[in-house]
Amino acid sequence: MSTTSKTITRMLVLLVPLIAAWLLWSGIYKPLLLALGLFSCLLTIYIKHRMDYFATDVFALRFGGRLLRYWLWLAKEVVKSSLDVARIVLSPSLPISPQVVRIKASCEHPVDQAILANSITLTPGTLALDVHDGEIIVHALTQAGADELKQGEMDRRVATLRGV
């Protein structure tokens, strides 16, 4: 596949979800607004092209089986953590033991570290406070939440996303 066709393919792969998102979130389908929405999506693609976004694989995550499995696993963890936090909050004794812990990220790529930190923050009861030099400082609501992060399951799953 030539570089030009690769670039065009990458542009279309971004353009289609942009248009779909705009149509779904707008909810107004008048000709002027549709034209403005299309213009804004095309302008976004043009700006991304000028930034050489489509020329590199630096930020490209393959939307394949690994990513889908990770999203499903993360959704399960979010539901599980939500139920744990709800149980804690509704308990009359409020059994919390807030603490700040350091988690070493096994992945070296900054994008992978950002995905790990965001995944930690998405999970109720934990909050990534800082990411620096492969370490993530995390506030955990309970000792069990901190221990689960220290076991490294989330880190291991994020490290397998890139498949390198």
Secondary structure as UniProt FT lines:
FT   HELIX           3..26
FT   HELIX           31..50
FT   TURN            51..52
FT   HELIX           53..55
FT   TURN            58..59
FT   HELIX           65..90
FT   TURN            92..93
FT   STRAND          99..104
FT   HELIX           110..122
FT   TURN            124..125
FT   STRAND          126..132
FT   TURN            133..134
FT   STRAND          135..140
FT   HELIX           143..151
FT   HELIX           153..159
FT   TURN            160..161
//
